[in-house]
């Protein structure tokens, strides 16, 4: 029997929030260098939608996240790989987690804090 999924957030609400985030990022980083660092693979679609809404120039790069290691079950500890090359250059890098979940629309207080960088 196929798993039945329940719609939690309507598409129009997600689309509106992504558009608002694009405007917010454009306003906050206008005249500054903006670099988007995307966590593979899960954030690719969201990042693509967000990039289409940002009207200022930016660069993009990717990092990876893993919590499974060699196991079939998550260890509960997320390890981000690839951040070392950004350590000095992007010391004040804004967190997409902060933008989405702490801005009110994403259910502030209901999400776990972002994983520690490792």
Secondary structure in CASP SS format (residue, H / E / C, confidence):
PFRMAT SS
TARGET T0000
AUTHOR 0000-0000-0000
METHOD secondary structure of the structure
MODEL  1
X C 1.00
X C 1.00
X C 1.00
X C 1.00
X C 1.00
X C 1.00
X C 1.00
X C 1.00
X C 1.00
X C 1.00
X H 1.00
X H 1.00
X H 1.00
X H 1.00
X H 1.00
X H 1.00
X H 1.00
X H 1.00
X H 1.00
X H 1.00
X H 1.00
X H 1.00
X H 1.00
X H 1.00
X H 1.00
X H 1.00
X H 1.00
X H 1.00
X C 1.00
X C 1.00
X C 1.00
X C 1.00
X C 1.00
X C 1.00
X E 1.00
X E 1.00
X E 1.00
X E 1.00
X E 1.00
X E 1.00
X C 1.00
X C 1.00
X C 1.00
X H 1.00
X H 1.00
X H 1.00
X H 1.00
X H 1.00
X H 1.00
X H 1.00
X H 1.00
X H 1.00
X H 1.00
X C 1.00
X C 1.00
X C 1.00
X C 1.00
X C 1.00
X E 1.00
X E 1.00
X E 1.00
X E 1.00
X E 1.00
X E 1.00
X E 1.00
X E 1.00
X C 1.00
X C 1.00
X C 1.00
X C 1.00
X C 1.00
X C 1.00
X C 1.00
X C 1.00
X C 1.00
X C 1.00
X C 1.00
X C 1.00
X E 1.00
X E 1.00
X E 1.00
X C 1.00
X H 1.00
X H 1.00
X H 1.00
X H 1.00
X C 1.00
X C 1.00
X C 1.00
X C 1.00
X C 1.00
X C 1.00
X C 1.00
X C 1.00
X C 1.00
X H 1.00
X H 1.00
X H 1.00
X H 1.00
X H 1.00
X H 1.00
X C 1.00
X C 1.00
X C 1.00
X C 1.00
X C 1.00
X C 1.00
X C 1.00
X C 1.00
X C 1.00
X C 1.00
X C 1.00
X C 1.00
X C 1.00
X C 1.00
X C 1.00
X C 1.00
X C 1.00
END
